[in-house]
Amino acid sequence: MAVKSKARVVIARLMSTAGTGYMYTTRRLRVMERLSMMKYDPIVKRHVLFKEVKGKK
């Protein structure tokens, strides 16, 4: 059997650290480290830190 190649780009799910459960999805290169960025959380109505969580397989 042939070996399946891995995609160069993966979908990253960013979860709010405010604990609201709000998420953003974005793309990143597979070789990059995990994402974390300040984005707007509409539930708490302010910018909070969003960290990448493990995606589904």
mmCIF entry with sequence, helices, sheets and N, C-alpha, C, O atoms, coordinates in Angstrom:
data_MODEL
# 
_entry.id   MODEL 
# 
_entity.id                         1 
_entity.type                       polymer 
_entity.pdbx_number_of_molecules   1 
# 
_entity_poly.entity_id                      1 
_entity_poly.type                           'polypeptide(L)' 
_entity_poly.nstd_linkage                   no 
_entity_poly.nstd_monomer                   no 
_entity_poly.pdbx_seq_one_letter_code       MAVKSKARVVIARLMSTAGTGYMYTTRRLRVMERLSMMKYDPIVKRHVLFKEVKGKK 
_entity_poly.pdbx_seq_one_letter_code_can   MAVKSKARVVIARLMSTAGTGYMYTTRRLRVMERLSMMKYDPIVKRHVLFKEVKGKK 
_entity_poly.pdbx_strand_id                 A 
# 
loop_
_entity_poly_seq.entity_id 
_entity_poly_seq.num 
_entity_poly_seq.mon_id 
_entity_poly_seq.hetero 
1 1  MET n 
1 2  ALA n 
1 3  VAL n 
1 4  LYS n 
1 5  SER n 
1 6  LYS n 
1 7  ALA n 
1 8  ARG n 
1 9  VAL n 
1 10 VAL n 
1 11 ILE n 
1 12 ALA n 
1 13 ARG n 
1 14 LEU n 
1 15 MET n 
1 16 SER n 
1 17 THR n 
1 18 ALA n 
1 19 GLY n 
1 20 THR n 
1 21 GLY n 
1 22 TYR n 
1 23 MET n 
1 24 TYR n 
1 25 THR n 
1 26 THR n 
1 27 ARG n 
1 28 ARG n 
1 29 LEU n 
1 30 ARG n 
1 31 VAL n 
1 32 MET n 
1 33 GLU n 
1 34 ARG n 
1 35 LEU n 
1 36 SER n 
1 37 MET n 
1 38 MET n 
1 39 LYS n 
1 40 TYR n 
1 41 ASP n 
1 42 PRO n 
1 43 ILE n 
1 44 VAL n 
1 45 LYS n 
1 46 ARG n 
1 47 HIS n 
1 48 VAL n 
1 49 LEU n 
1 50 PHE n 
1 51 LYS n 
1 52 GLU n 
1 53 VAL n 
1 54 LYS n 
1 55 GLY n 
1 56 LYS n 
1 57 LYS n 
# 
_struct_asym.id          A 
_struct_asym.entity_id   1 
# 
_struct_sheet.id               AA1 
_struct_sheet.type             ? 
_struct_sheet.number_strands   4 
_struct_sheet.details          ? 
# 
loop_
_struct_sheet_order.sheet_id 
_struct_sheet_order.range_id_1 
_struct_sheet_order.range_id_2 
_struct_sheet_order.offset 
_struct_sheet_order.sense 
AA1 1 2 ? anti-parallel 
AA1 2 3 ? anti-parallel 
AA1 3 4 ? anti-parallel 
# 
loop_
_struct_sheet_range.sheet_id 
_struct_sheet_range.id 
_struct_sheet_range.beg_label_comp_id 
_struct_sheet_range.beg_label_asym_id 
_struct_sheet_range.beg_label_seq_id 
_struct_sheet_range.pdbx_beg_PDB_ins_code 
_struct_sheet_range.end_label_comp_id 
_struct_sheet_range.end_label_asym_id 
_struct_sheet_range.end_label_seq_id 
_struct_sheet_range.pdbx_end_PDB_ins_code 
_struct_sheet_range.beg_auth_comp_id 
_struct_sheet_range.beg_auth_asym_id 
_struct_sheet_range.beg_auth_seq_id 
_struct_sheet_range.end_auth_comp_id 
_struct_sheet_range.end_auth_asym_id 
_struct_sheet_range.end_auth_seq_id 
AA1 1 MET A 23 ? LEU A 29 ? MET A 23 LEU A 29 
AA1 2 VAL A 9  ? SER A 16 ? VAL A 9  SER A 16 
AA1 3 ARG A 46 ? VAL A 53 ? ARG A 46 VAL A 53 
AA1 4 SER A 36 ? ASP A 41 ? SER A 36 ASP A 41 
# 
loop_
_atom_site.group_PDB 
_atom_site.id 
_atom_site.type_symbol 
_atom_site.label_atom_id 
_atom_site.label_alt_id 
_atom_site.label_comp_id 
_atom_site.label_asym_id 
_atom_site.label_entity_id 
_atom_site.label_seq_id 
_atom_site.pdbx_PDB_ins_code 
_atom_site.Cartn_x 
_atom_site.Cartn_y 
_atom_site.Cartn_z 
_atom_site.occupancy 
_atom_site.B_iso_or_equiv 
_atom_site.pdbx_formal_charge 
_atom_site.auth_seq_id 
_atom_site.auth_comp_id 
_atom_site.auth_asym_id 
_atom_site.auth_atom_id 
_atom_site.pdbx_PDB_model_num 
ATOM 1   N N  . MET A 1 1  ? 0.831   -1.187 0.000  1.00 0.00 ? 1  MET A N  1 
ATOM 2   C CA . MET A 1 1  ? 0.000   0.000  0.000  1.00 0.00 ? 1  MET A CA 1 
ATOM 3   C C  . MET A 1 1  ? 0.872   1.245  0.000  1.00 0.00 ? 1  MET A C  1 
ATOM 4   O O  . MET A 1 1  ? 1.958   1.261  0.580  1.00 0.00 ? 1  MET A O  1 
ATOM 5   N N  . ALA A 1 2  ? 0.390   2.264  -0.646 1.00 0.00 ? 2  ALA A N  1 
ATOM 6   C CA . ALA A 1 2  ? 1.102   3.532  -0.676 1.00 0.00 ? 2  ALA A CA 1 
ATOM 7   C C  . ALA A 1 2  ? 0.877   4.285  0.632  1.00 0.00 ? 2  ALA A C  1 
ATOM 8   O O  . ALA A 1 2  ? -0.177  4.161  1.256  1.00 0.00 ? 2  ALA A O  1 
ATOM 9   N N  . VAL A 1 3  ? 1.873   5.065  1.040  1.00 0.00 ? 3  VAL A N  1 
ATOM 10  C CA . VAL A 1 3  ? 1.768   5.859  2.254  1.00 0.00 ? 3  VAL A CA 1 
ATOM 11  C C  . VAL A 1 3  ? 0.964   7.122  1.950  1.00 0.00 ? 3  VAL A C  1 
ATOM 12  O O  . VAL A 1 3  ? 1.221   7.807  0.960  1.00 0.00 ? 3  VAL A O  1 
ATOM 13  N N  . LYS A 1 4  ? 0.001   7.421  2.801  1.00 0.00 ? 4  LYS A N  1 
ATOM 14  C CA . LYS A 1 4  ? -0.829  8.609  2.617  1.00 0.00 ? 4  LYS A CA 1 
ATOM 15  C C  . LYS A 1 4  ? -0.039  9.853  3.041  1.00 0.00 ? 4  LYS A C  1 
ATOM 16  O O  . LYS A 1 4  ? 0.533   9.888  4.130  1.00 0.00 ? 4  LYS A O  1 
ATOM 17  N N  . SER A 1 5  ? -0.011  10.864 2.183  1.00 0.00 ? 5  SER A N  1 
ATOM 18  C CA . SER A 1 5  ? 0.716   12.083 2.520  1.00 0.00 ? 5  SER A CA 1 
ATOM 19  C C  . SER A 1 5  ? -0.129  12.949 3.438  1.00 0.00 ? 5  SER A C  1 
ATOM 20  O O  . SER A 1 5  ? -1.358  12.917 3.372  1.00 0.00 ? 5  SER A O  1 
ATOM 21  N N  . LYS A 1 6  ? 0.528   13.723 4.294  1.00 0.00 ? 6  LYS A N  1 
ATOM 22  C CA . LYS A 1 6  ? -0.176  14.611 5.209  1.00 0.00 ? 6  LYS A CA 1 
ATOM 23  C C  . LYS A 1 6  ? -0.354  15.967 4.553  1.00 0.00 ? 6  LYS A C  1 
ATOM 24  O O  . LYS A 1 6  ? 0.482   16.395 3.757  1.00 0.00 ? 6  LYS A O  1 
ATOM 25  N N  . ALA A 1 7  ? -1.433  16.633 4.884  1.00 0.00 ? 7  ALA A N  1 
ATOM 26  C CA . ALA A 1 7  ? -1.711  17.950 4.321  1.00 0.00 ? 7  ALA A CA 1 
ATOM 27  C C  . ALA A 1 7  ? -0.716  18.969 4.862  1.00 0.00 ? 7  ALA A C  1 
ATOM 28  O O  . ALA A 1 7  ? -0.239  18.849 5.991  1.00 0.00 ? 7  ALA A O  1 
ATOM 29  N N  . ARG A 1 8  ? -0.414  19.958 4.057  1.00 0.00 ? 8  ARG A N  1 
ATOM 30  C CA . ARG A 1 8  ? 0.520   21.006 4.454  1.00 0.00 ? 8  ARG A CA 1 
ATOM 31  C C  . ARG A 1 8  ? -0.148  21.996 5.403  1.00 0.00 ? 8  ARG A C  1 
ATOM 32  O O  . ARG A 1 8  ? 0.507   22.572 6.271  1.00 0.00 ? 8  ARG A O  1 
ATOM 33  N N  . VAL A 1 9  ? -1.451  22.190 5.233  1.00 0.00 ? 9  VAL A N  1 
ATOM 34  C CA . VAL A 1 9  ? -2.211  23.139 6.041  1.00 0.00 ? 9  VAL A CA 1 
ATOM 35  C C  . VAL A 1 9  ? -3.231  22.371 6.873  1.00 0.00 ? 9  VAL A C  1 
ATOM 36  O O  . VAL A 1 9  ? -3.873  21.444 6.379  1.00 0.00 ? 9  VAL A O  1 
ATOM 37  N N  . VAL A 1 10 ? -3.378  22.763 8.145  1.00 0.00 ? 10 VAL A N  1 
ATOM 38  C CA . VAL A 1 10 ? -4.362  22.130 9.022  1.00 0.00 ? 10 VAL A CA 1 
ATOM 39  C C  . VAL A 1 10 ? -5.325  23.196 9.545  1.00 0.00 ? 10 VAL A C  1 
ATOM 40  O O  . VAL A 1 10 ? -5.000  24.383 9.565  1.00 0.00 ? 10 VAL A O  1 
ATOM 41  N N  . ILE A 1 11 ? -6.505  22.760 9.965  1.00 0.00 ? 11 ILE A N  1 
ATOM 42  C CA . ILE A 1 11 ? -7.487  23.665 10.547 1.00 0.00 ? 11 ILE A CA 1 
ATOM 43  C C  . ILE A 1 11 ? -7.255  23.723 12.049 1.00 0.00 ? 11 ILE A C  1 
ATOM 44  O O  . ILE A 1 11 ? -7.216  22.692 12.720 1.00 0.00 ? 11 ILE A O  1 
ATOM 45  N N  . ALA A 1 12 ? -7.101  24.942 12.574 1.00 0.00 ? 12 ALA A N  1 
ATOM 46  C CA . ALA A 1 12 ? -6.859  25.144 14.004 1.00 0.00 ? 12 ALA A CA 1 
ATOM 47  C C  . ALA A 1 12 ? -8.114  25.710 14.641 1.00 0.00 ? 12 ALA A C  1 
ATOM 48  O O  . ALA A 1 12 ? -8.717  26.645 14.115 1.00 0.00 ? 12 ALA A O  1 
ATOM 49  N N  . ARG A 1 13 ? -8.505  25.146 15.769 1.00 0.00 ? 13 ARG A N  1 
ATOM 50  C CA . ARG A 1 13 ? -9.656  25.643 16.524 1.00 0.00 ? 13 ARG A CA 1 
ATOM 51  C C  . ARG A 1 13 ? -9.129  26.439 17.710 1.00 0.00 ? 13 ARG A C  1 
ATOM 52  O O  . ARG A 1 13 ? -8.395  25.908 18.543 1.00 0.00 ? 13 ARG A O  1 
ATOM 53  N N  . LEU A 1 14 ? -9.506  27.719 17.786 1.00 0.00 ? 14 LEU A N  1 
ATOM 54  C CA . LEU A 1 14 ? -9.061  28.589 18.865 1.00 0.00 ? 14 LEU A CA 1 
ATOM 55  C C  . LEU A 1 14 ? -10.181 28.720 19.891 1.00 0.00 ? 14 LEU A C  1 
ATOM 56  O O  . LEU A 1 14 ? -11.284 29.149 19.553 1.00 0.00 ? 14 LEU A O  1 
ATOM 57  N N  . MET A 1 15 ? -9.906  28.354 21.141 1.00 0.00 ? 15 MET A N  1 
ATOM 58  C CA . MET A 1 15 ? -10.896 28.373 22.216 1.00 0.00 ? 15 MET A CA 1 
ATOM 59  C C  . MET A 1 15 ? -10.602 29.545 23.153 1.00 0.00 ? 15 MET A C  1 
ATOM 60  O O  . MET A 1 15 ? -9.446  29.807 23.487 1.00 0.00 ? 15 MET A O  1 
ATOM 61  N N  . SER A 1 16 ? -11.647 30.240 23.571 1.00 0.00 ? 16 SER A N  1 
ATOM 62  C CA . SER A 1 16 ? -11.520 31.386 24.468 1.00 0.00 ? 16 SER A CA 1 
ATOM 63  C C  . SER A 1 16 ? -11.030 30.939 25.835 1.00 0.00 ? 16 SER A C  1 
ATOM 64  O O  . SER A 1 16 ? -11.503 29.941 26.378 1.00 0.00 ? 16 SER A O  1 
ATOM 65  N N  . THR A 1 17 ? -10.066 31.693 26.398 1.00 0.00 ? 17 THR A N  1 
ATOM 66  C CA . THR A 1 17 ? -9.584  31.387 27.747 1.00 0.00 ? 17 THR A CA 1 
ATOM 67  C C  . THR A 1 17 ? -10.486 32.005 28.810 1.00 0.00 ? 17 THR A C  1 
ATOM 68  O O  . THR A 1 17 ? -10.259 31.803 30.003 1.00 0.00 ? 17 THR A O  1 
ATOM 69  N N  . ALA A 1 18 ? -11.519 32.763 28.390 1.00 0.00 ? 18 ALA A N  1 
ATOM 70  C CA . ALA A 1 18 ? -12.465 33.344 29.348 1.00 0.00 ? 18 ALA A CA 1 
ATOM 71  C C  . ALA A 1 18 ? -13.450 32.296 29.867 1.00 0.00 ? 18 ALA A C  1 
ATOM 72  O O  . ALA A 1 18 ? -14.210 32.567 30.796 1.00 0.00 ? 18 ALA A O  1 
ATOM 73  N N  . GLY A 1 19 ? -13.439 31.099 29.268 1.00 0.00 ? 19 GLY A N  1 
ATOM 74  C CA . GLY A 1 19 ? -14.307 30.035 29.738 1.00 0.00 ? 19 GLY A CA 1 
ATOM 75  C C  . GLY A 1 19 ? -15.719 30.093 29.194 1.00 0.00 ? 19 GLY A C  1 
ATOM 76  O O  . GLY A 1 19 ? -16.610 29.441 29.739 1.00 0.00 ? 19 GLY A O  1 
ATOM 77  N N  . THR A 1 20 ? -15.950 30.853 28.137 1.00 0.00 ? 20 THR A N  1 
ATOM 78  C CA . THR A 1 20 ? -17.288 30.992 27.583 1.00 0.00 ? 20 THR A CA 1 
ATOM 79  C C  . THR A 1 20 ? -17.621 29.882 26.596 1.00 0.00 ? 20 THR A C  1 
ATOM 80  O O  . THR A 1 20 ? -18.793 29.666 26.289 1.00 0.00 ? 20 THR A O  1 
ATOM 81  N N  . GLY A 1 21 ? -16.620 29.179 26.097 1.00 0.00 ? 21 GLY A N  1 
ATOM 82  C CA . GLY A 1 21 ? -16.852 28.130 25.111 1.00 0.00 ? 21 GLY A CA 1 
ATOM 83  C C  . GLY A 1 21 ? -16.871 28.645 23.683 1.00 0.00 ? 21 GLY A C  1 
ATOM 84  O O  . GLY A 1 21 ? -17.093 27.870 22.752 1.00 0.00 ? 21 GLY A O  1 
ATOM 85  N N  . TYR A 1 22 ? -16.639 29.951 23.492 1.00 0.00 ? 22 TYR A N  1 
ATOM 86  C CA . TYR A 1 22 ? -16.639 30.537 22.151 1.00 0.00 ? 22 TYR A CA 1 
ATOM 87  C C  . TYR A 1 22 ? -15.373 30.126 21.411 1.00 0.00 ? 22 TYR A C  1 
ATOM 88  O O  . TYR A 1 22 ? -14.287 30.086 21.990 1.00 0.00 ? 22 TYR A O  1 
ATOM 89  N N  . MET A 1 23 ? -15.527 29.817 20.107 1.00 0.00 ? 23 MET A N  1 
ATOM 90  C CA . MET A 1 23 ? -14.390 29.356 19.315 1.00 0.00 ? 23 MET A CA 1 
ATOM 91  C C  . MET A 1 23 ? -14.304 30.069 17.977 1.00 0.00 ? 23 MET A C  1 
ATOM 92  O O  . MET A 1 23 ? -15.311 30.482 17.402 1.00 0.00 ? 23 MET A O  1 
ATOM 93  N N  . TYR A 1 24 ? -13.082 30.202 17.501 1.00 0.00 ? 24 TYR A N  1 
ATOM 94  C CA . TYR A 1 24 ? -12.794 30.622 16.136 1.00 0.00 ? 24 TYR A CA 1 
ATOM 95  C C  . TYR A 1 24 ? -12.103 29.464 15.444 1.00 0.00 ? 24 TYR A C  1 
ATOM 96  O O  . TYR A 1 24 ? -11.451 28.652 16.100 1.00 0.00 ? 24 TYR A O  1 
ATOM 97  N N  . THR A 1 25 ? -12.237 29.374 14.125 1.00 0.00 ? 25 THR A N  1 
ATOM 98  C CA . THR A 1 25 ? -11.462 28.410 13.361 1.00 0.00 ? 25 THR A CA 1 
ATOM 99  C C  . THR A 1 25 ? -10.626 29.170 12.351 1.00 0.00 ? 25 THR A C  1 
ATOM 100 O O  . THR A 1 25 ? -11.071 30.169 11.785 1.00 0.00 ? 25 THR A O  1 
ATOM 101 N N  . THR A 1 26 ? -9.409  28.692 12.129 1.00 0.00 ? 26 THR A N  1 
ATOM 102 C CA . THR A 1 26 ? -8.497  29.311 11.185 1.00 0.00 ? 26 THR A CA 1 
ATOM 103 C C  . THR A 1 26 ? -7.586  28.241 10.623 1.00 0.00 ? 26 THR A C  1 
ATOM 104 O O  . THR A 1 26 ? -7.640  27.089 11.052 1.00 0.00 ? 26 THR A O  1 
ATOM 105 N N  . ARG A 1 27 ? -6.755  28.608 9.674  1.00 0.00 ? 27 ARG A N  1 
ATOM 106 C CA . ARG A 1 27 ? -5.811  27.660 9.094  1.00 0.00 ? 27 ARG A CA 1 
ATOM 107 C C  . ARG A 1 27 ? -4.394  28.037 9.507  1.00 0.00 ? 27 ARG A C  1 
ATOM 108 O O  . ARG A 1 27 ? -4.080  29.213 9.690  1.00 0.00 ? 27 ARG A O  1 
ATOM 109 N N  . ARG A 1 28 ? -3.549  27.031 9.649  1.00 0.00 ? 28 ARG A N  1 
ATOM 110 C CA . ARG A 1 28 ? -2.132  27.279 9.915  1.00 0.00 ? 28 ARG A CA 1 
ATOM 111 C C  . ARG A 1 28 ? -1.323  26.191 9.249  1.00 0.00 ? 28 ARG A C  1 
ATOM 112 O O  . ARG A 1 28 ? -1.848  25.123 8.934  1.00 0.00 ? 28 ARG A O  1 
ATOM 113 N N  . LEU A 1 29 ? -0.054  26.454 9.033  1.00 0.00 ? 29 LEU A N  1 
ATOM 114 C CA . LEU A 1 29 ? 0.827   25.444 8.464  1.00 0.00 ? 29 LEU A CA 1 
ATOM 115 C C  . LEU A 1 29 ? 1.081   24.349 9.493  1.00 0.00 ? 29 LEU A C  1 
ATOM 116 O O  . LEU A 1 29 ? 1.152   24.622 10.691 1.00 0.00 ? 29 LEU A O  1 
ATOM 117 N N  . ARG A 1 30 ? 1.216   23.131 9.034  1.00 0.00 ? 30 ARG A N  1 
ATOM 118 C CA . ARG A 1 30 ? 1.428   22.002 9.935  1.00 0.00 ? 30 ARG A CA 1 
ATOM 119 C C  . ARG A 1 30 ? 2.719   22.135 10.744 1.00 0.00 ? 30 ARG A C  1 
ATOM 120 O O  . ARG A 1 30 ? 2.770   21.700 11.894 1.00 0.00 ? 30 ARG A O  1 
ATOM 121 N N  . VAL A 1 31 ? 3.759   22.728 10.164 1.00 0.00 ? 31 VAL A N  1 
ATOM 122 C CA . VAL A 1 31 ? 5.058   22.800 10.833 1.00 0.00 ? 31 VAL A CA 1 
ATOM 123 C C  . VAL A 1 31 ? 5.141   23.927 11.856 1.00 0.00 ? 31 VAL A C  1 
ATOM 124 O O  . VAL A 1 31 ? 6.101   23.986 12.624 1.00 0.00 ? 31 VAL A O  1 
ATOM 125 N N  . MET A 1 32 ? 4.150   24.828 11.881 1.00 0.00 ? 32 MET A N  1 
ATOM 126 C CA . MET A 1 32 ? 4.155   25.927 12.855 1.00 0.00 ? 32 MET A CA 1 
ATOM 127 C C  . MET A 1 32 ? 3.774   25.404 14.234 1.00 0.00 ? 32 MET A C  1 
ATOM 128 O O  . MET A 1 32 ? 3.172   24.338 14.366 1.00 0.00 ? 32 MET A O  1 
ATOM 129 N N  . GLU A 1 33 ? 4.137   26.177 15.265 1.00 0.00 ? 33 GLU A N  1 
ATOM 130 C CA . GLU A 1 33 ? 3.722   25.804 16.616 1.00 0.00 ? 33 GLU A CA 1 
ATOM 131 C C  . GLU A 1 33 ? 2.255   26.204 16.818 1.00 0.00 ? 33 GLU A C  1 
ATOM 132 O O  . GLU A 1 33 ? 1.669   26.877 15.970 1.00 0.00 ? 33 GLU A O  1 
ATOM 133 N N  . ARG A 1 34 ? 1.674   25.788 17.935 1.00 0.00 ? 34 ARG A N  1 
ATOM 134 C CA . ARG A 1 34 ? 0.254   26.055 18.185 1.00 0.00 ? 34 ARG A CA 1 
ATOM 135 C C  . ARG A 1 34 ? -0.006  27.554 18.297 1.00 0.00 ? 34 ARG A C  1 
ATOM 136 O O  . ARG A 1 34 ? 0.832   28.307 18.792 1.00 0.00 ? 34 ARG A O  1 
ATOM 137 N N  . LEU A 1 35 ? -1.190  27.976 17.827 1.00 0.00 ? 35 LEU A N  1 
ATOM 138 C CA . LEU A 1 35 ? -1.544  29.385 17.800 1.00 0.00 ? 35 LEU A CA 1 
ATOM 139 C C  . LEU A 1 35 ? -2.106  29.862 19.135 1.00 0.00 ? 35 LEU A C  1 
ATOM 140 O O  . LEU A 1 35 ? -2.749  29.103 19.860 1.00 0.00 ? 35 LEU A O  1 
ATOM 141 N N  . SER A 1 36 ? -1.855  31.116 19.442 1.00 0.00 ? 36 SER A N  1 
ATOM 142 C CA . SER A 1 36 ? -2.536  31.810 20.540 1.00 0.00 ? 36 SER A CA 1 
ATOM 143 C C  . SER A 1 36 ? -2.556  33.275 20.147 1.00 0.00 ? 36 SER A C  1 
ATOM 144 O O  . SER A 1 36 ? -1.532  33.838 19.761 1.00 0.00 ? 36 SER A O  1 
ATOM 145 N N  . MET A 1 37 ? -3.732  33.891 20.247 1.00 0.00 ? 37 MET A N  1 
ATOM 146 C CA . MET A 1 37 ? -3.860  35.288 19.842 1.00 0.00 ? 37 MET A CA 1 
ATOM 147 C C  . MET A 1 37 ? -5.017  35.947 20.566 1.00 0.00 ? 37 MET A C  1 
ATOM 148 O O  . MET A 1 37 ? -5.935  35.284 21.049 1.00 0.00 ? 37 MET A O  1 
ATOM 149 N N  . MET A 1 38 ? -4.952  37.280 20.629 1.00 0.00 ? 38 MET A N  1 
ATOM 150 C CA . MET A 1 38 ? -6.020  38.070 21.224 1.00 0.00 ? 38 MET A CA 1 
ATOM 151 C C  . MET A 1 38 ? -7.093  38.298 20.166 1.00 0.00 ? 38 MET A C  1 
ATOM 152 O O  . MET A 1 38 ? -6.813  38.828 19.091 1.00 0.00 ? 38 MET A O  1 
ATOM 153 N N  . LYS A 1 39 ? -8.322  37.895 20.476 1.00 0.00 ? 39 LYS A N  1 
ATOM 154 C CA . LYS A 1 39 ? -9.443  38.103 19.569 1.00 0.00 ? 39 LYS A CA 1 
ATOM 155 C C  . LYS A 1 39 ? -10.663 38.492 20.405 1.00 0.00 ? 39 LYS A C  1 
ATOM 156 O O  . LYS A 1 39 ? -10.661 38.383 21.631 1.00 0.00 ? 39 LYS A O  1 
ATOM 157 N N  . TYR A 1 40 ? -11.694 38.943 19.712 1.00 0.00 ? 40 TYR A N  1 
ATOM 158 C CA . TYR A 1 40 ? -12.905 39.423 20.384 1.00 0.00 ? 40 TYR A CA 1 
ATOM 159 C C  . TYR A 1 40 ? -13.814 38.256 20.751 1.00 0.00 ? 40 TYR A C  1 
ATOM 160 O O  . TYR A 1 40 ? -14.116 37.404 19.916 1.00 0.00 ? 40 TYR A O  1 
ATOM 161 N N  . ASP A 1 41 ? -14.242 38.227 22.001 1.00 0.00 ? 41 ASP A N  1 
ATOM 162 C CA . ASP A 1 41 ? -15.215 37.244 22.481 1.00 0.00 ? 41 ASP A CA 1 
ATOM 163 C C  . ASP A 1 41 ? -16.545 37.967 22.693 1.00 0.00 ? 41 ASP A C  1 
ATOM 164 O O  . ASP A 1 41 ? -16.673 38.737 23.645 1.00 0.00 ? 41 ASP A O  1 
ATOM 165 N N  . PRO A 1 42 ? -17.545 37.737 21.824 1.00 0.00 ? 42 PRO A N  1 
ATOM 166 C CA . PRO A 1 42 ? -18.804 38.485 21.934 1.00 0.00 ? 42 PRO A CA 1 
ATOM 167 C C  . PRO A 1 42 ? -19.627 38.145 23.168 1.00 0.00 ? 42 PRO A C  1 
ATOM 168 O O  . PRO A 1 42 ? -20.526 38.910 23.517 1.00 0.00 ? 42 PRO A O  1 
ATOM 169 N N  . ILE A 1 43 ? -19.363 37.052 23.830 1.00 0.00 ? 43 ILE A N  1 
ATOM 170 C CA . ILE A 1 43 ? -20.144 36.682 25.014 1.00 0.00 ? 43 ILE A CA 1 
ATOM 171 C C  . ILE A 1 43 ? -19.770 37.571 26.202 1.00 0.00 ? 43 ILE A C  1 
ATOM 172 O O  . ILE A 1 43 ? -20.640 38.014 26.952 1.00 0.00 ? 43 ILE A O  1 
ATOM 173 N N  . VAL A 1 44 ? -18.456 37.831 26.369 1.00 0.00 ? 44 VAL A N  1 
ATOM 174 C CA . VAL A 1 44 ? -18.017 38.719 27.453 1.00 0.00 ? 44 VAL A CA 1 
ATOM 175 C C  . VAL A 1 44 ? -17.796 40.147 26.954 1.00 0.00 ? 44 VAL A C  1 
ATOM 176 O O  . VAL A 1 44 ? -17.489 41.040 27.744 1.00 0.00 ? 44 VAL A O  1 
ATOM 177 N N  . LYS A 1 45 ? -17.952 40.365 25.646 1.00 0.00 ? 45 LYS A N  1 
ATOM 178 C CA . LYS A 1 45 ? -17.844 41.682 25.007 1.00 0.00 ? 45 LYS A CA 1 
ATOM 179 C C  . LYS A 1 45 ? -16.501 42.355 25.261 1.00 0.00 ? 45 LYS A C  1 
ATOM 180 O O  . LYS A 1 45 ? -16.441 43.532 25.619 1.00 0.00 ? 45 LYS A O  1 
ATOM 181 N N  . ARG A 1 46 ? -15.415 41.587 25.070 1.00 0.00 ? 46 ARG A N  1 
ATOM 182 C CA . ARG A 1 46 ? -14.071 42.157 25.186 1.00 0.00 ? 46 ARG A CA 1 
ATOM 183 C C  . ARG A 1 46 ? -13.078 41.256 24.473 1.00 0.00 ? 46 ARG A C  1 
ATOM 184 O O  . ARG A 1 46 ? -13.396 40.120 24.121 1.00 0.00 ? 46 ARG A O  1 
ATOM 185 N N  . HIS A 1 47 ? -11.883 41.765 24.264 1.00 0.00 ? 47 HIS A N  1 
ATOM 186 C CA . HIS A 1 47 ? -10.820 40.974 23.662 1.00 0.00 ? 47 HIS A CA 1 
ATOM 187 C C  . HIS A 1 47 ? -10.192 40.098 24.742 1.00 0.00 ? 47 HIS A C  1 
ATOM 188 O O  . HIS A 1 47 ? -9.845  40.583 25.820 1.00 0.00 ? 47 HIS A O  1 
ATOM 189 N N  . VAL A 1 48 ? -10.051 38.824 24.452 1.00 0.00 ? 48 VAL A N  1 
ATOM 190 C CA . VAL A 1 48 ? -9.430  37.881 25.382 1.00 0.00 ? 48 VAL A CA 1 
ATOM 191 C C  . VAL A 1 48 ? -8.455  37.006 24.599 1.00 0.00 ? 48 VAL A C  1 
ATOM 192 O O  . VAL A 1 48 ? -8.443  37.018 23.368 1.00 0.00 ? 48 VAL A O  1 
ATOM 193 N N  . LEU A 1 49 ? -7.647  36.256 25.322 1.00 0.00 ? 49 LEU A N  1 
ATOM 194 C CA . LEU A 1 49 ? -6.694  35.353 24.695 1.00 0.00 ? 49 LEU A CA 1 
ATOM 195 C C  . LEU A 1 49 ? -7.398  34.099 24.222 1.00 0.00 ? 49 LEU A C  1 
ATOM 196 O O  . LEU A 1 49 ? -8.162  33.489 24.971 1.00 0.00 ? 49 LEU A O  1 
ATOM 197 N N  . PHE A 1 50 ? -7.147  33.713 22.991 1.00 0.00 ? 50 PHE A N  1 
ATOM 198 C CA . PHE A 1 50 ? -7.649  32.475 22.427 1.00 0.00 ? 50 PHE A CA 1 
ATOM 199 C C  . PHE A 1 50 ? -6.473  31.554 22.192 1.00 0.00 ? 50 PHE A C  1 
ATOM 200 O O  . PHE A 1 50 ? -5.468  31.978 21.621 1.00 0.00 ? 50 PHE A O  1 
ATOM 201 N N  . LYS A 1 51 ? -6.570  30.294 22.618 1.00 0.00 ? 51 LYS A N  1 
ATOM 202 C CA . LYS A 1 51 ? -5.510  29.316 22.449 1.00 0.00 ? 51 LYS A CA 1 
ATOM 203 C C  . LYS A 1 51 ? -6.009  28.154 21.602 1.00 0.00 ? 51 LYS A C  1 
ATOM 204 O O  . LYS A 1 51 ? -7.186  27.796 21.649 1.00 0.00 ? 51 LYS A O  1 
ATOM 205 N N  . GLU A 1 52 ? -5.109  27.577 20.836 1.00 0.00 ? 52 GLU A N  1 
ATOM 206 C CA . GLU A 1 52 ? -5.480  26.442 19.990 1.00 0.00 ? 52 GLU A CA 1 
ATOM 207 C C  . GLU A 1 52 ? -5.704  25.201 20.844 1.00 0.00 ? 52 GLU A C  1 
ATOM 208 O O  . GLU A 1 52 ? -4.913  24.883 21.732 1.00 0.00 ? 52 GLU A O  1 
ATOM 209 N N  . VAL A 1 53 ? -6.792  24.514 20.558 1.00 0.00 ? 53 VAL A N  1 
ATOM 210 C CA . VAL A 1 53 ? -7.093  23.266 21.249 1.00 0.00 ? 53 VAL A CA 1 
ATOM 211 C C  . VAL A 1 53 ? -6.910  22.124 20.269 1.00 0.00 ? 53 VAL A C  1 
ATOM 212 O O  . VAL A 1 53 ? -6.890  22.332 19.055 1.00 0.00 ? 53 VAL A O  1 
ATOM 213 N N  . LYS A 1 54 ? -6.778  20.931 20.793 1.00 0.00 ? 54 LYS A N  1 
ATOM 214 C CA . LYS A 1 54 ? -6.567  19.760 19.959 1.00 0.00 ? 54 LYS A CA 1 
ATOM 215 C C  . LYS A 1 54 ? -7.775  19.520 19.063 1.00 0.00 ? 54 LYS A C  1 
ATOM 216 O O  . LYS A 1 54 ? -8.915  19.540 19.525 1.00 0.00 ? 54 LYS A O  1 
ATOM 217 N N  . GLY A 1 55 ? -7.519  19.295 17.793 1.00 0.00 ? 55 GLY A N  1 
ATOM 218 C CA . GLY A 1 55 ? -8.600  19.071 16.846 1.00 0.00 ? 55 GLY A CA 1 
ATOM 219 C C  . GLY A 1 55 ? -9.053  17.628 16.842 1.00 0.00 ? 55 GLY A C  1 
ATOM 220 O O  . GLY A 1 55 ? -8.399  16.764 17.427 1.00 0.00 ? 55 GLY A O  1 
ATOM 221 N N  . LYS A 1 56 ? -10.169 17.362 16.184 1.00 0.00 ? 56 LYS A N  1 
ATOM 222 C CA . LYS A 1 56 ? -10.681 15.994 16.060 1.00 0.00 ? 56 LYS A CA 1 
ATOM 223 C C  . LYS A 1 56 ? -9.935  15.254 14.966 1.00 0.00 ? 56 LYS A C  1 
ATOM 224 O O  . LYS A 1 56 ? -9.460  15.859 14.005 1.00 0.00 ? 56 LYS A O  1 
ATOM 225 N N  . LYS A 1 57 ? -9.835  13.951 15.117 1.00 0.00 ? 57 LYS A N  1 
ATOM 226 C CA . LYS A 1 57 ? -9.159  13.134 14.105 1.00 0.00 ? 57 LYS A CA 1 
ATOM 227 C C  . LYS A 1 57 ? -10.168 12.502 13.176 1.00 0.00 ? 57 LYS A C  1 
ATOM 228 O O  . LYS A 1 57 ? -9.790  11.776 12.257 1.00 0.00 ? 57 LYS A O  1 
# 
